[in-house]
Amino acid sequence: MTVAALQFETVLIIGAGEGDDLQDWQSTDAKRIILVEPNPACAPALKKAMMLIFTQNLAGKADNFH
């Protein structure tokens, strides 16, 4: 079973790293995704990955408005 086939209310990712798997978890349509990453060196790349998904989501929702 792929991650996209799963349905979750909340996803808790412990060890989010640099966000390499965020796109997969985002595809679950979870209402909330909580990221935990104890290594501060991963923070810049994780933040960048989060912002990329956030802006993609906003762009997709904007297409629904006419």
PyMOL CGO cylinders between C-alpha atoms (Angstrom):
from pymol import cmd
from pymol.cgo import CYLINDER

trace = [
    CYLINDER, 0.00, 0.00, 0.00, 1.34, 3.43, -0.89, 0.3, 1, 1, 1, 1, 1, 1,
    CYLINDER, 1.34, 3.43, -0.89, 1.26, 6.41, 1.44, 0.3, 1, 1, 1, 1, 1, 1,
    CYLINDER, 1.26, 6.41, 1.44, -1.14, 8.18, -0.94, 0.3, 1, 1, 1, 1, 1, 1,
    CYLINDER, -1.14, 8.18, -0.94, -3.69, 5.40, -0.43, 0.3, 1, 1, 1, 1, 1, 1,
    CYLINDER, -3.69, 5.40, -0.43, -3.82, 6.00, 3.33, 0.3, 1, 1, 1, 1, 1, 1,
    CYLINDER, -3.82, 6.00, 3.33, -6.21, 8.42, 5.02, 0.3, 1, 1, 1, 1, 1, 1,
    CYLINDER, -6.21, 8.42, 5.02, -5.16, 10.20, 8.19, 0.3, 1, 1, 1, 1, 1, 1,
    CYLINDER, -5.16, 10.20, 8.19, -6.54, 13.02, 10.33, 0.3, 1, 1, 1, 1, 1, 1,
    CYLINDER, -6.54, 13.02, 10.33, -3.07, 13.84, 11.68, 0.3, 1, 1, 1, 1, 1, 1,
    CYLINDER, -3.07, 13.84, 11.68, 0.38, 12.68, 10.58, 0.3, 1, 1, 1, 1, 1, 1,
    CYLINDER, 0.38, 12.68, 10.58, 3.26, 12.92, 13.07, 0.3, 1, 1, 1, 1, 1, 1,
    CYLINDER, 3.26, 12.92, 13.07, 6.66, 12.60, 11.41, 0.3, 1, 1, 1, 1, 1, 1,
    CYLINDER, 6.66, 12.60, 11.41, 9.45, 12.01, 13.90, 0.3, 1, 1, 1, 1, 1, 1,
    CYLINDER, 9.45, 12.01, 13.90, 12.80, 12.47, 12.19, 0.3, 1, 1, 1, 1, 1, 1,
    CYLINDER, 12.80, 12.47, 12.19, 11.56, 14.66, 9.34, 0.3, 1, 1, 1, 1, 1, 1,
    CYLINDER, 11.56, 14.66, 9.34, 15.15, 15.21, 8.20, 0.3, 1, 1, 1, 1, 1, 1,
    CYLINDER, 15.15, 15.21, 8.20, 15.39, 17.66, 5.32, 0.3, 1, 1, 1, 1, 1, 1,
    CYLINDER, 15.39, 17.66, 5.32, 11.82, 17.01, 4.18, 0.3, 1, 1, 1, 1, 1, 1,
    CYLINDER, 11.82, 17.01, 4.18, 12.55, 14.50, 1.43, 0.3, 1, 1, 1, 1, 1, 1,
    CYLINDER, 12.55, 14.50, 1.43, 9.32, 12.57, 2.11, 0.3, 1, 1, 1, 1, 1, 1,
    CYLINDER, 9.32, 12.57, 2.11, 6.99, 15.51, 2.72, 0.3, 1, 1, 1, 1, 1, 1,
    CYLINDER, 6.99, 15.51, 2.72, 5.38, 15.30, -0.71, 0.3, 1, 1, 1, 1, 1, 1,
    CYLINDER, 5.38, 15.30, -0.71, 4.39, 11.69, 0.00, 0.3, 1, 1, 1, 1, 1, 1,
    CYLINDER, 4.39, 11.69, 0.00, 2.88, 12.51, 3.36, 0.3, 1, 1, 1, 1, 1, 1,
    CYLINDER, 2.88, 12.51, 3.36, 1.15, 15.58, 1.98, 0.3, 1, 1, 1, 1, 1, 1,
    CYLINDER, 1.15, 15.58, 1.98, -0.57, 13.36, -0.58, 0.3, 1, 1, 1, 1, 1, 1,
    CYLINDER, -0.57, 13.36, -0.58, -2.51, 11.65, 2.24, 0.3, 1, 1, 1, 1, 1, 1,
    CYLINDER, -2.51, 11.65, 2.24, -4.71, 14.77, 2.48, 0.3, 1, 1, 1, 1, 1, 1,
    CYLINDER, -4.71, 14.77, 2.48, -4.20, 14.77, 6.24, 0.3, 1, 1, 1, 1, 1, 1,
    CYLINDER, -4.20, 14.77, 6.24, -5.71, 17.80, 7.92, 0.3, 1, 1, 1, 1, 1, 1,
    CYLINDER, -5.71, 17.80, 7.92, -2.55, 18.28, 9.97, 0.3, 1, 1, 1, 1, 1, 1,
    CYLINDER, -2.55, 18.28, 9.97, 1.08, 17.23, 9.49, 0.3, 1, 1, 1, 1, 1, 1,
    CYLINDER, 1.08, 17.23, 9.49, 3.37, 17.65, 12.49, 0.3, 1, 1, 1, 1, 1, 1,
    CYLINDER, 3.37, 17.65, 12.49, 7.12, 17.53, 11.85, 0.3, 1, 1, 1, 1, 1, 1,
    CYLINDER, 7.12, 17.53, 11.85, 9.71, 16.75, 14.50, 0.3, 1, 1, 1, 1, 1, 1,
    CYLINDER, 9.71, 16.75, 14.50, 13.41, 16.92, 13.66, 0.3, 1, 1, 1, 1, 1, 1,
    CYLINDER, 13.41, 16.92, 13.66, 15.97, 17.09, 16.49, 0.3, 1, 1, 1, 1, 1, 1,
    CYLINDER, 15.97, 17.09, 16.49, 18.95, 17.93, 14.25, 0.3, 1, 1, 1, 1, 1, 1,
    CYLINDER, 18.95, 17.93, 14.25, 19.14, 21.72, 13.86, 0.3, 1, 1, 1, 1, 1, 1,
    CYLINDER, 19.14, 21.72, 13.86, 21.38, 21.32, 10.79, 0.3, 1, 1, 1, 1, 1, 1,
    CYLINDER, 21.38, 21.32, 10.79, 18.32, 20.00, 8.90, 0.3, 1, 1, 1, 1, 1, 1,
    CYLINDER, 18.32, 20.00, 8.90, 16.19, 23.07, 9.70, 0.3, 1, 1, 1, 1, 1, 1,
    CYLINDER, 16.19, 23.07, 9.70, 17.02, 25.22, 6.62, 0.3, 1, 1, 1, 1, 1, 1,
    CYLINDER, 17.02, 25.22, 6.62, 16.31, 22.44, 4.10, 0.3, 1, 1, 1, 1, 1, 1,
    CYLINDER, 16.31, 22.44, 4.10, 13.19, 21.29, 6.00, 0.3, 1, 1, 1, 1, 1, 1,
    CYLINDER, 13.19, 21.29, 6.00, 11.84, 24.83, 6.06, 0.3, 1, 1, 1, 1, 1, 1,
    CYLINDER, 11.84, 24.83, 6.06, 12.49, 25.18, 2.32, 0.3, 1, 1, 1, 1, 1, 1,
    CYLINDER, 12.49, 25.18, 2.32, 10.67, 21.89, 1.60, 0.3, 1, 1, 1, 1, 1, 1,
    CYLINDER, 10.67, 21.89, 1.60, 7.72, 22.99, 3.75, 0.3, 1, 1, 1, 1, 1, 1,
    CYLINDER, 7.72, 22.99, 3.75, 7.47, 26.36, 2.01, 0.3, 1, 1, 1, 1, 1, 1,
    CYLINDER, 7.47, 26.36, 2.01, 7.59, 24.72, -1.42, 0.3, 1, 1, 1, 1, 1, 1,
    CYLINDER, 7.59, 24.72, -1.42, 4.64, 22.46, -0.57, 0.3, 1, 1, 1, 1, 1, 1,
    CYLINDER, 4.64, 22.46, -0.57, 2.78, 25.38, 1.03, 0.3, 1, 1, 1, 1, 1, 1,
    CYLINDER, 2.78, 25.38, 1.03, 3.14, 27.59, -2.05, 0.3, 1, 1, 1, 1, 1, 1,
    CYLINDER, 3.14, 27.59, -2.05, 2.17, 24.70, -4.36, 0.3, 1, 1, 1, 1, 1, 1,
    CYLINDER, 2.17, 24.70, -4.36, -0.97, 24.15, -2.30, 0.3, 1, 1, 1, 1, 1, 1,
    CYLINDER, -0.97, 24.15, -2.30, -1.87, 27.83, -2.46, 0.3, 1, 1, 1, 1, 1, 1,
    CYLINDER, -1.87, 27.83, -2.46, -1.35, 27.90, -6.22, 0.3, 1, 1, 1, 1, 1, 1,
    CYLINDER, -1.35, 27.90, -6.22, -3.58, 24.85, -6.65, 0.3, 1, 1, 1, 1, 1, 1,
    CYLINDER, -3.58, 24.85, -6.65, -6.35, 26.37, -4.55, 0.3, 1, 1, 1, 1, 1, 1,
    CYLINDER, -6.35, 26.37, -4.55, -6.14, 29.66, -6.47, 0.3, 1, 1, 1, 1, 1, 1,
    CYLINDER, -6.14, 29.66, -6.47, -6.95, 27.75, -9.66, 0.3, 1, 1, 1, 1, 1, 1,
    CYLINDER, -6.95, 27.75, -9.66, -10.33, 26.89, -8.15, 0.3, 1, 1, 1, 1, 1, 1,
    CYLINDER, -10.33, 26.89, -8.15, -11.38, 30.55, -7.95, 0.3, 1, 1, 1, 1, 1, 1,
    CYLINDER, -11.38, 30.55, -7.95, -12.86, 32.33, -10.97, 0.3, 1, 1, 1, 1, 1, 1,
]
cmd.load_cgo(trace, "trace")
